[in-house]
């Protein structure tokens, strides 16, 4: 039987960056037997080589760097013939932009700010945008003076209409720059023909999936990890952007999330928690299926604690150092523990260069709380299955999660967990496997850590129970079989469907 062809569309993750979504994607590409994958990887900047050794199931990698000084096609060849590239630039005249593109752009901006949105109309609009960029140049179009004027007129009208605080020229310019970057995938129209487009978040990576859908009728499916729109709202509200930019980003994000749910034939959630957010933004509950992440329990298994740490009270974490992991709360929790157990060691493994400003906040707080001898940022570790056996327990302090691998990996190693009650954490971490605490409550988190460090019998009981729970519920076998089945279902011939 011929393999199913899947275009797996990622943003800022696999195969060029680490993290939970990348772990999930790597397992999927490596272990699913009935699929050959094309990776469509949207990144901030151009990456020289993948972080992961790619499986033979990966046939091709398409990289789209959105925030490079030049355009993506200045770094990567997308297969378009040179004569057509030149022709597009020549055909993109002032009159052409005014007649063909401006009505579409005006409809898009107006739609984003509307309260009552009809996704069928937005779907048709994106199809028209794709058809336009089949023939005309993206850069020449988007940088046209008439496009700028139309943008300013429309956003200004909404500022006045809603009686919002005024926006500075710099804010309006940044807003247009965002729109320019978000829509760049519309310029990359030569996509391979595949059987399924598989999104890894409900955001702007939808655009290449839409193009494949319009061009070849390719169905779209989604796996939701941490709910994109929830995490986007958290990030925007915690940002220092002025009101105009916050409002624009929220409006665009909500609009695109609704379109993702509308267009997806299947919506896979990694936990039950996500479903209420998906339905809130228009997802059909009948399309939603929960598939929990799975791990190799023969690799993540109980091991002896390393000799140098044998008699050292040790807390381990696997966490990329950025805002959603709330490492600042972890540091404050360490401060609570250190008062009671001065020799405690918190060892945090993960990329500490991803968000340098946040890493500096963390190191400054470690310094301020005099925890340099207690809290260590260890950087990435190439063998994650050896992280958790270093500890007496593991910790997760995120403010948003999907179904975190770090929790079930720790449990599989027989190491109990103290984690925040976010996303699907409670669905993995039952009361016999560790403790669940309120997000940002460093005092509660610290006290639970102290409780486990001071009670060896409780740690042992929880570790045994945690290991058993993973073996019974969260193995790779279950995970892979369910995805193979979903791919078969989405690829099956359908009648009467969109």
One Martini backbone bead per residue (centre of mass of N, CA, C, O) as a GRO file, in nm:
protein
  498
    1UNK     BB    1   0.096   0.037   0.023
    2UNK     BB    2   0.075   0.353  -0.010
    3UNK     BB    3   0.184   0.631   0.114
    4UNK     BB    4   0.119   0.900   0.292
    5UNK     BB    5   0.106   1.248   0.223
    6UNK     BB    6   0.268   1.488   0.445
    7UNK     BB    7   0.233   1.827   0.555
    8UNK     BB    8   0.432   1.958   0.805
    9UNK     BB    9   0.344   2.248   0.997
   10UNK     BB   10   0.569   2.484   1.132
   11UNK     BB   11   0.665   2.710   1.423
   12UNK     BB   12   0.969   2.745   1.575
   13UNK     BB   13   1.059   2.438   1.547
   14UNK     BB   14   1.050   2.198   1.357
   15UNK     BB   15   1.393   2.104   1.299
   16UNK     BB   16   1.549   2.379   1.445
   17UNK     BB   17   1.399   2.332   1.725
   18UNK     BB   18   1.318   2.284   2.037
   19UNK     BB   19   1.087   2.097   2.228
   20UNK     BB   20   0.778   1.958   2.257
   21UNK     BB   21   0.687   1.979   1.958
   22UNK     BB   22   0.947   1.856   1.844
   23UNK     BB   23   0.926   1.587   1.981
   24UNK     BB   24   0.660   1.509   1.853
   25UNK     BB   25   0.750   1.536   1.553
   26UNK     BB   26   0.985   1.334   1.562
   27UNK     BB   27   0.821   1.089   1.637
   28UNK     BB   28   0.628   1.095   1.401
   29UNK     BB   29   0.845   1.079   1.169
   30UNK     BB   30   0.988   0.815   1.285
   31UNK     BB   31   0.720   0.607   1.354
   32UNK     BB   32   0.536   0.645   1.130
   33UNK     BB   33   0.449   0.406   0.869
   34UNK     BB   34   0.213   0.551   0.660
   35UNK     BB   35   0.432   0.800   0.612
   36UNK     BB   36   0.526   1.086   0.421
   37UNK     BB   37   0.729   1.377   0.470
   38UNK     BB   38   0.674   1.728   0.467
   39UNK     BB   39   0.853   2.013   0.571
   40UNK     BB   40   0.707   2.318   0.697
   41UNK     BB   41   0.930   2.577   0.802
   42UNK     BB   42   0.876   2.835   1.026
   43UNK     BB   43   1.094   3.114   1.074
   44UNK     BB   44   1.266   3.379   1.165
   45UNK     BB   45   1.533   3.250   1.049
   46UNK     BB   46   1.791   3.129   0.890
   47UNK     BB   47   1.879   2.784   0.863
   48UNK     BB   48   2.135   2.565   0.802
   49UNK     BB   49   2.042   2.328   1.012
   50UNK     BB   50   1.924   2.077   1.168
   51UNK     BB   51   1.881   1.954   1.497
   52UNK     BB   52   1.786   1.697   1.359
   53UNK     BB   53   1.766   1.367   1.272
   54UNK     BB   54   1.628   1.261   0.993
   55UNK     BB   55   1.407   1.072   0.865
   56UNK     BB   56   1.320   0.871   0.594
   57UNK     BB   57   1.021   0.996   0.599
   58UNK     BB   58   1.172   1.253   0.502
   59UNK     BB   59   1.168   1.414   0.188
   60UNK     BB   60   1.123   1.728   0.279
   61UNK     BB   61   1.241   2.079   0.318
   62UNK     BB   62   1.065   2.379   0.399
   63UNK     BB   63   1.193   2.707   0.430
   64UNK     BB   64   1.055   3.001   0.622
   65UNK     BB   65   1.187   3.315   0.665
   66UNK     BB   66   1.028   3.598   0.808
   67UNK     BB   67   1.274   3.801   0.965
   68UNK     BB   68   1.447   3.879   0.749
   69UNK     BB   69   1.588   4.132   0.573
   70UNK     BB   70   1.495   3.959   0.357
   71UNK     BB   71   1.361   3.742   0.158
   72UNK     BB   72   1.313   3.409   0.148
   73UNK     BB   73   1.396   3.389  -0.171
   74UNK     BB   74   1.700   3.489  -0.094
   75UNK     BB   75   1.766   3.194   0.056
   76UNK     BB   76   1.538   3.026  -0.101
   77UNK     BB   77   1.433   2.774  -0.315
   78UNK     BB   78   1.087   2.721  -0.463
   79UNK     BB   79   1.087   2.648  -0.795
   80UNK     BB   80   1.073   2.906  -0.948
   81UNK     BB   81   1.099   3.046  -1.231
   82UNK     BB   82   1.273   3.315  -1.338
   83UNK     BB   83   1.073   3.435  -1.547
   84UNK     BB   84   0.837   3.452  -1.342
   85UNK     BB   85   0.964   3.638  -1.135
   86UNK     BB   86   1.008   3.873  -1.331
   87UNK     BB   87   0.718   3.894  -1.437
   88UNK     BB   88   0.579   3.969  -1.176
   89UNK     BB   89   0.716   4.242  -1.140
   90UNK     BB   90   0.616   4.367  -1.412
   91UNK     BB   91   0.300   4.318  -1.358
   92UNK     BB   92   0.329   4.501  -1.090
   93UNK     BB   93   0.144   4.752  -1.106
   94UNK     BB   94  -0.025   5.015  -1.003
   95UNK     BB   95  -0.296   4.938  -1.136
   96UNK     BB   96  -0.306   4.645  -1.045
   97UNK     BB   97  -0.313   4.695  -0.742
   98UNK     BB   98  -0.570   4.872  -0.738
   99UNK     BB   99  -0.764   4.664  -0.888
  100UNK     BB  100  -0.683   4.369  -0.752
  101UNK     BB  101  -0.580   4.412  -0.441
  102UNK     BB  102  -0.720   4.634  -0.268
  103UNK     BB  103  -1.000   4.496  -0.229
  104UNK     BB  104  -0.883   4.258  -0.066
  105UNK     BB  105  -0.736   4.412   0.160
  106UNK     BB  106  -0.981   4.565   0.263
  107UNK     BB  107  -1.147   4.314   0.338
  108UNK     BB  108  -0.951   4.198   0.543
  109UNK     BB  109  -0.933   4.433   0.746
  110UNK     BB  110  -1.236   4.457   0.797
  111UNK     BB  111  -1.284   4.169   0.897
  112UNK     BB  112  -1.098   4.168   1.148
  113UNK     BB  113  -1.289   4.407   1.290
  114UNK     BB  114  -1.520   4.225   1.305
  115UNK     BB  115  -1.759   4.067   1.501
  116UNK     BB  116  -1.914   3.924   1.255
  117UNK     BB  117  -1.790   3.617   1.131
  118UNK     BB  118  -1.750   3.467   0.806
  119UNK     BB  119  -1.561   3.198   0.711
  120UNK     BB  120  -1.645   3.159   0.418
  121UNK     BB  121  -1.552   3.442   0.324
  122UNK     BB  122  -1.254   3.416   0.410
  123UNK     BB  123  -1.188   3.175   0.236
  124UNK     BB  124  -1.244   3.318  -0.035
  125UNK     BB  125  -1.038   3.544   0.007
  126UNK     BB  126  -0.781   3.367   0.018
  127UNK     BB  127  -0.818   3.255  -0.262
  128UNK     BB  128  -0.781   3.530  -0.407
  129UNK     BB  129  -0.498   3.587  -0.298
  130UNK     BB  130  -0.362   3.344  -0.423
  131UNK     BB  131  -0.430   3.411  -0.721
  132UNK     BB  132  -0.278   3.674  -0.726
  133UNK     BB  133   0.015   3.545  -0.636
  134UNK     BB  134   0.048   3.375  -0.894
  135UNK     BB  135   0.102   3.662  -1.077
  136UNK     BB  136   0.219   3.838  -0.836
  137UNK     BB  137   0.416   4.040  -0.644
  138UNK     BB  138   0.462   4.077  -0.314
  139UNK     BB  139   0.655   4.314  -0.261
  140UNK     BB  140   0.537   4.516  -0.468
  141UNK     BB  141   0.259   4.518  -0.340
  142UNK     BB  142   0.303   4.575  -0.023
  143UNK     BB  143   0.489   4.847  -0.106
  144UNK     BB  144   0.264   5.005  -0.196
  145UNK     BB  145   0.122   5.312  -0.152
  146UNK     BB  146  -0.181   5.216  -0.161
  147UNK     BB  147  -0.161   5.012   0.065
  148UNK     BB  148  -0.081   5.200   0.290
  149UNK     BB  149  -0.327   5.392   0.272
  150UNK     BB  150  -0.544   5.181   0.322
  151UNK     BB  151  -0.445   5.091   0.596
  152UNK     BB  152  -0.461   5.365   0.742
  153UNK     BB  153  -0.761   5.422   0.693
  154UNK     BB  154  -0.878   5.171   0.837
  155UNK     BB  155  -0.742   5.185   1.118
  156UNK     BB  156  -0.833   5.475   1.178
  157UNK     BB  157  -1.140   5.420   1.174
  158UNK     BB  158  -1.125   5.223   1.424
  159UNK     BB  159  -1.015   5.419   1.627
  160UNK     BB  160  -1.254   5.617   1.614
  161UNK     BB  161  -1.497   5.422   1.647
  162UNK     BB  162  -1.375   5.304   1.939
  163UNK     BB  163  -1.228   5.519   2.105
  164UNK     BB  164  -0.929   5.500   2.098
  165UNK     BB  165  -0.628   5.530   2.142
  166UNK     BB  166  -0.388   5.669   1.999
  167UNK     BB  167  -0.165   5.630   1.722
  168UNK     BB  168   0.139   5.604   1.630
  169UNK     BB  169   0.330   5.591   1.358
  170UNK     BB  170   0.503   5.354   1.460
  171UNK     BB  171   0.270   5.160   1.519
  172UNK     BB  172   0.154   5.149   1.231
  173UNK     BB  173   0.414   5.043   1.102
  174UNK     BB  174   0.439   4.781   1.264
  175UNK     BB  175   0.169   4.660   1.176
  176UNK     BB  176   0.244   4.634   0.874
  177UNK     BB  177   0.488   4.453   0.918
  178UNK     BB  178   0.335   4.216   1.031
  179UNK     BB  179   0.152   4.160   0.793
  180UNK     BB  180   0.375   4.110   0.590
  181UNK     BB  181   0.493   3.859   0.742
  182UNK     BB  182   0.243   3.675   0.785
  183UNK     BB  183   0.182   3.666   0.450
  184UNK     BB  184   0.430   3.543   0.296
  185UNK     BB  185   0.327   3.251   0.212
  186UNK     BB  186   0.171   3.368  -0.041
  187UNK     BB  187   0.450   3.372  -0.216
  188UNK     BB  188   0.447   3.043  -0.175
  189UNK     BB  189   0.298   2.846  -0.435
  190UNK     BB  190   0.512   2.603  -0.474
  191UNK     BB  191   0.372   2.310  -0.390
  192UNK     BB  192   0.342   2.009  -0.297
  193UNK     BB  193   0.174   1.720  -0.351
  194UNK     BB  194  -0.062   1.615  -0.111
  195UNK     BB  195  -0.289   1.459   0.117
  196UNK     BB  196  -0.187   1.631   0.378
  197UNK     BB  197  -0.234   1.897   0.607
  198UNK     BB  198  -0.032   1.955   0.909
  199UNK     BB  199  -0.095   2.124   1.189
  200UNK     BB  200   0.066   2.274   1.502
  201UNK     BB  201  -0.123   2.535   1.476
  202UNK     BB  202  -0.376   2.809   1.513
  203UNK     BB  203  -0.233   2.988   1.270
  204UNK     BB  204  -0.051   3.124   1.004
  205UNK     BB  205   0.034   2.830   0.895
  206UNK     BB  206  -0.228   2.799   0.724
  207UNK     BB  207  -0.156   2.913   0.443
  208UNK     BB  208  -0.022   2.664   0.299
  209UNK     BB  209  -0.276   2.488   0.341
  210UNK     BB  210  -0.462   2.659   0.167
  211UNK     BB  211  -0.312   2.635  -0.098
  212UNK     BB  212  -0.336   2.324  -0.118
  213UNK     BB  213  -0.646   2.327  -0.112
  214UNK     BB  214  -0.693   2.503  -0.369
  215UNK     BB  215  -0.503   2.344  -0.572
  216UNK     BB  216  -0.570   2.013  -0.465
  217UNK     BB  217  -0.771   1.950  -0.214
  218UNK     BB  218  -0.625   1.950   0.054
  219UNK     BB  219  -0.651   1.842   0.354
  220UNK     BB  220  -0.702   1.950   0.697
  221UNK     BB  221  -0.504   1.930   0.997
  222UNK     BB  222  -0.493   1.939   1.366
  223UNK     BB  223  -0.254   2.009   1.629
  224UNK     BB  224  -0.307   2.080   1.967
  225UNK     BB  225  -0.139   2.202   2.223
  226UNK     BB  226  -0.108   2.482   2.293
  227UNK     BB  227  -0.325   2.720   2.272
  228UNK     BB  228  -0.270   2.965   2.063
  229UNK     BB  229  -0.472   3.190   2.156
  230UNK     BB  230  -0.405   3.178   2.456
  231UNK     BB  231  -0.099   3.238   2.432
  232UNK     BB  232  -0.131   3.502   2.278
  233UNK     BB  233  -0.291   3.655   2.494
  234UNK     BB  234  -0.082   3.637   2.714
  235UNK     BB  235   0.152   3.776   2.561
  236UNK     BB  236   0.011   4.043   2.491
  237UNK     BB  237  -0.082   4.130   2.782
  238UNK     BB  238   0.237   4.116   2.882
  239UNK     BB  239   0.308   4.333   2.708
  240UNK     BB  240   0.440   4.667   2.580
  241UNK     BB  241   0.234   4.726   2.393
  242UNK     BB  242   0.033   4.917   2.250
  243UNK     BB  243  -0.296   4.914   2.203
  244UNK     BB  244  -0.308   4.895   1.895
  245UNK     BB  245  -0.125   4.638   1.869
  246UNK     BB  246  -0.279   4.450   2.051
  247UNK     BB  247  -0.546   4.462   1.899
  248UNK     BB  248  -0.447   4.366   1.625
  249UNK     BB  249  -0.325   4.093   1.713
  250UNK     BB  250  -0.584   3.976   1.828
  251UNK     BB  251  -0.763   3.995   1.576
  252UNK     BB  252  -0.587   3.822   1.388
  253UNK     BB  253  -0.565   3.568   1.569
  254UNK     BB  254  -0.867   3.505   1.595
  255UNK     BB  255  -0.931   3.482   1.295
  256UNK     BB  256  -0.730   3.251   1.222
  257UNK     BB  257  -0.834   3.043   1.426
  258UNK     BB  258  -1.118   3.014   1.308
  259UNK     BB  259  -1.022   2.916   1.028
  260UNK     BB  260  -0.882   2.660   1.116
  261UNK     BB  261  -1.134   2.520   1.237
  262UNK     BB  262  -1.304   2.534   0.976
  263UNK     BB  263  -1.087   2.372   0.782
  264UNK     BB  264  -1.071   2.130   0.963
  265UNK     BB  265  -1.124   1.787   0.961
  266UNK     BB  266  -0.918   1.759   1.206
  267UNK     BB  267  -0.892   1.773   1.575
  268UNK     BB  268  -0.608   1.754   1.771
  269UNK     BB  269  -0.576   1.690   2.112
  270UNK     BB  270  -0.356   1.664   2.401
  271UNK     BB  271  -0.626   1.753   2.553
  272UNK     BB  272  -0.918   1.846   2.718
  273UNK     BB  273  -0.879   2.149   2.785
  274UNK     BB  274  -0.876   2.267   2.485
  275UNK     BB  275  -1.176   2.235   2.387
  276UNK     BB  276  -1.309   2.499   2.500
  277UNK     BB  277  -1.143   2.687   2.316
  278UNK     BB  278  -1.217   2.571   2.039
  279UNK     BB  279  -1.525   2.610   2.063
  280UNK     BB  280  -1.520   2.917   2.120
  281UNK     BB  281  -1.371   2.941   1.811
  282UNK     BB  282  -1.568   2.723   1.628
  283UNK     BB  283  -1.539   2.436   1.683
  284UNK     BB  284  -1.626   2.121   1.604
  285UNK     BB  285  -1.675   1.873   1.832
  286UNK     BB  286  -1.677   1.629   1.619
  287UNK     BB  287  -1.360   1.684   1.532
  288UNK     BB  288  -1.264   1.612   1.819
  289UNK     BB  289  -0.951   1.464   1.936
  290UNK     BB  290  -0.779   1.274   2.180
  291UNK     BB  291  -0.410   1.271   2.192
  292UNK     BB  292  -0.173   1.154   2.370
  293UNK     BB  293   0.126   1.166   2.453
  294UNK     BB  294   0.424   0.971   2.381
  295UNK     BB  295   0.667   0.734   2.511
  296UNK     BB  296   0.975   0.576   2.574
  297UNK     BB  297   0.978   0.354   2.842
  298UNK     BB  298   1.265   0.215   2.772
  299UNK     BB  299   1.425   0.490   2.807
  300UNK     BB  300   1.230   0.606   3.021
  301UNK     BB  301   1.389   0.511   3.316
  302UNK     BB  302   1.497   0.386   3.587
  303UNK     BB  303   1.778   0.519   3.775
  304UNK     BB  304   2.061   0.594   3.900
  305UNK     BB  305   2.197   0.819   4.083
  306UNK     BB  306   2.442   1.015   4.059
  307UNK     BB  307   2.706   1.026   4.264
  308UNK     BB  308   2.742   1.347   4.305
  309UNK     BB  309   2.406   1.347   4.394
  310UNK     BB  310   2.328   1.141   4.615
  311UNK     BB  311   2.337   1.367   4.878
  312UNK     BB  312   2.165   1.569   4.698
  313UNK     BB  313   1.916   1.785   4.688
  314UNK     BB  314   1.720   1.735   4.384
  315UNK     BB  315   1.607   1.951   4.116
  316UNK     BB  316   1.446   1.907   3.804
  317UNK     BB  317   1.455   2.050   3.462
  318UNK     BB  318   1.275   2.083   3.143
  319UNK     BB  319   1.345   2.410   2.997
  320UNK     BB  320   1.277   2.663   2.820
  321UNK     BB  321   1.391   2.999   2.831
  322UNK     BB  322   1.074   3.135   2.887
  323UNK     BB  323   0.781   3.279   2.974
  324UNK     BB  324   0.586   3.021   2.978
  325UNK     BB  325   0.778   2.874   3.202
  326UNK     BB  326   0.830   3.049   3.450
  327UNK     BB  327   1.127   3.069   3.590
  328UNK     BB  328   1.088   3.282   3.810
  329UNK     BB  329   0.914   3.102   3.993
  330UNK     BB  330   1.125   2.882   4.030
  331UNK     BB  331   1.330   3.059   4.174
  332UNK     BB  332   1.146   3.140   4.412
  333UNK     BB  333   1.103   2.848   4.507
  334UNK     BB  334   1.399   2.800   4.573
  335UNK     BB  335   1.406   3.009   4.800
  336UNK     BB  336   1.213   2.856   4.984
  337UNK     BB  337   1.382   2.592   5.005
  338UNK     BB  338   1.663   2.710   5.103
  339UNK     BB  339   1.567   2.787   5.389
  340UNK     BB  340   1.528   2.470   5.466
  341UNK     BB  341   1.741   2.366   5.220
  342UNK     BB  342   2.052   2.481   5.157
  343UNK     BB  343   2.163   2.228   4.956
  344UNK     BB  344   1.997   2.274   4.726
  345UNK     BB  345   1.929   2.164   4.375
  346UNK     BB  346   1.873   2.337   4.070
  347UNK     BB  347   1.828   2.177   3.746
  348UNK     BB  348   1.826   2.344   3.424
  349UNK     BB  349   1.722   2.217   3.115
  350UNK     BB  350   1.791   2.431   2.834
  351UNK     BB  351   1.733   2.685   2.632
  352UNK     BB  352   1.917   3.006   2.706
  353UNK     BB  353   1.904   3.169   2.396
  354UNK     BB  354   1.618   3.238   2.285
  355UNK     BB  355   1.569   3.467   2.535
  356UNK     BB  356   1.788   3.681   2.655
  357UNK     BB  357   1.618   3.874   2.835
  358UNK     BB  358   1.499   3.650   3.014
  359UNK     BB  359   1.761   3.526   3.112
  360UNK     BB  360   1.852   3.783   3.258
  361UNK     BB  361   1.625   3.792   3.460
  362UNK     BB  362   1.704   3.526   3.592
  363UNK     BB  363   1.999   3.591   3.675
  364UNK     BB  364   1.922   3.837   3.845
  365UNK     BB  365   1.743   3.684   4.050
  366UNK     BB  366   1.955   3.491   4.153
  367UNK     BB  367   2.131   3.717   4.263
  368UNK     BB  368   1.923   3.864   4.450
  369UNK     BB  369   1.860   3.574   4.613
  370UNK     BB  370   2.119   3.412   4.657
  371UNK     BB  371   2.130   3.132   4.426
  372UNK     BB  372   2.405   3.039   4.286
  373UNK     BB  373   2.425   2.756   4.467
  374UNK     BB  374   2.115   2.642   4.369
  375UNK     BB  375   2.082   2.772   4.065
  376UNK     BB  376   2.096   2.604   3.742
  377UNK     BB  377   2.190   2.673   3.412
  378UNK     BB  378   2.265   2.401   3.182
  379UNK     BB  379   2.136   2.374   2.929
  380UNK     BB  380   2.148   2.164   2.693
  381UNK     BB  381   2.051   1.811   2.637
  382UNK     BB  382   2.101   1.523   2.436
  383UNK     BB  383   1.996   1.324   2.692
  384UNK     BB  384   1.691   1.338   2.840
  385UNK     BB  385   1.676   1.053   2.993
  386UNK     BB  386   1.907   1.170   3.212
  387UNK     BB  387   1.778   1.398   3.377
  388UNK     BB  388   1.573   1.282   3.595
  389UNK     BB  389   1.773   1.083   3.757
  390UNK     BB  390   1.919   1.333   3.903
  391UNK     BB  391   1.659   1.343   4.071
  392UNK     BB  392   1.406   1.349   4.323
  393UNK     BB  393   1.268   1.569   4.142
  394UNK     BB  394   1.036   1.753   3.947
  395UNK     BB  395   0.975   2.065   3.753
  396UNK     BB  396   0.683   2.284   3.676
  397UNK     BB  397   0.598   2.653   3.591
  398UNK     BB  398   0.389   2.702   3.393
  399UNK     BB  399   0.126   2.902   3.219
  400UNK     BB  400   0.151   2.698   2.965
  401UNK     BB  401   0.004   2.396   2.816
  402UNK     BB  402  -0.049   2.092   2.703
  403UNK     BB  403   0.129   1.787   2.702
  404UNK     BB  404   0.390   1.741   2.886
  405UNK     BB  405   0.675   1.566   2.850
  406UNK     BB  406   0.824   1.616   3.120
  407UNK     BB  407   0.618   1.470   3.296
  408UNK     BB  408   0.619   1.179   3.160
  409UNK     BB  409   0.923   1.138   3.171
  410UNK     BB  410   0.954   1.150   3.473
  411UNK     BB  411   0.752   0.929   3.545
  412UNK     BB  412   0.899   0.703   3.380
  413UNK     BB  413   1.160   0.742   3.584
  414UNK     BB  414   1.035   0.761   3.883
  415UNK     BB  415   0.968   1.081   3.906
  416UNK     BB  416   0.836   1.309   4.074
  417UNK     BB  417   0.594   1.592   4.055
  418UNK     BB  418   0.602   1.951   4.029
  419UNK     BB  419   0.311   2.136   3.916
  420UNK     BB  420   0.121   2.322   3.720
  421UNK     BB  421  -0.223   2.412   3.651
  422UNK     BB  422  -0.196   2.329   3.316
  423UNK     BB  423  -0.368   2.213   3.091
  424UNK     BB  424  -0.275   1.856   3.092
  425UNK     BB  425  -0.143   1.790   3.368
  426UNK     BB  426  -0.383   1.643   3.526
  427UNK     BB  427  -0.400   1.409   3.308
  428UNK     BB  428  -0.114   1.297   3.398
  429UNK     BB  429  -0.103   1.414   3.704
  430UNK     BB  430  -0.170   1.251   3.958
  431UNK     BB  431  -0.184   1.220   4.308
  432UNK     BB  432   0.033   0.969   4.292
  433UNK     BB  433   0.279   1.147   4.118
  434UNK     BB  434   0.212   1.431   4.268
  435UNK     BB  435   0.196   1.791   4.234
  436UNK     BB  436  -0.052   2.052   4.214
  437UNK     BB  437  -0.032   2.400   4.127
  438UNK     BB  438  -0.045   2.722   4.119
  439UNK     BB  439   0.021   2.960   3.927
  440UNK     BB  440   0.283   3.169   4.060
  441UNK     BB  441   0.306   2.992   4.338
  442UNK     BB  442   0.596   2.974   4.504
  443UNK     BB  443   0.516   2.879   4.786
  444UNK     BB  444   0.363   2.620   4.719
  445UNK     BB  445   0.583   2.490   4.549
  446UNK     BB  446   0.805   2.490   4.765
  447UNK     BB  447   0.651   2.315   4.978
  448UNK     BB  448   0.628   2.060   4.798
  449UNK     BB  449   0.927   2.017   4.765
  450UNK     BB  450   0.992   1.981   5.063
  451UNK     BB  451   0.809   1.740   5.115
  452UNK     BB  452   0.962   1.546   4.920
  453UNK     BB  453   1.259   1.579   5.024
  454UNK     BB  454   1.161   1.484   5.335
  455UNK     BB  455   1.010   1.217   5.183
  456UNK     BB  456   1.111   0.918   5.076
  457UNK     BB  457   0.859   0.736   5.074
  458UNK     BB  458   0.682   0.920   4.897
  459UNK     BB  459   0.867   0.927   4.653
  460UNK     BB  460   0.862   0.624   4.595
  461UNK     BB  461   0.557   0.588   4.557
  462UNK     BB  462   0.520   0.797   4.331
  463UNK     BB  463   0.726   0.679   4.131
  464UNK     BB  464   0.588   0.406   4.090
  465UNK     BB  465   0.312   0.514   3.998
  466UNK     BB  466   0.410   0.684   3.758
  467UNK     BB  467   0.528   0.457   3.589
  468UNK     BB  468   0.266   0.290   3.564
  469UNK     BB  469   0.095   0.510   3.423
  470UNK     BB  470   0.260   0.528   3.163
  471UNK     BB  471   0.251   0.228   3.071
  472UNK     BB  472  -0.077   0.237   3.057
  473UNK     BB  473  -0.112   0.540   2.879
  474UNK     BB  474   0.196   0.676   2.749
  475UNK     BB  475   0.276   0.532   2.486
  476UNK     BB  476   0.392   0.500   2.170
  477UNK     BB  477   0.195   0.294   2.061
  478UNK     BB  478  -0.063   0.456   2.104
  479UNK     BB  479   0.018   0.712   1.953
  480UNK     BB  480   0.079   0.592   1.669
  481UNK     BB  481  -0.186   0.439   1.611
  482UNK     BB  482  -0.369   0.694   1.619
  483UNK     BB  483  -0.232   0.850   1.384
  484UNK     BB  484  -0.263   0.641   1.163
  485UNK     BB  485  -0.573   0.648   1.174
  486UNK     BB  486  -0.620   0.949   1.111
  487UNK     BB  487  -0.480   0.958   0.838
  488UNK     BB  488  -0.674   0.759   0.706
  489UNK     BB  489  -0.934   0.922   0.750
  490UNK     BB  490  -0.851   1.191   0.604
  491UNK     BB  491  -0.770   1.029   0.329
  492UNK     BB  492  -1.039   0.950   0.278
  493UNK     BB  493  -1.290   0.938   0.087
  494UNK     BB  494  -1.522   1.204   0.007
  495UNK     BB  495  -1.863   1.321   0.042
  496UNK     BB  496  -1.984   1.648   0.064
  497UNK     BB  497  -1.727   1.803   0.123
  498UNK     BB  498  -1.512   2.077   0.154
   0.00000   0.00000   0.00000
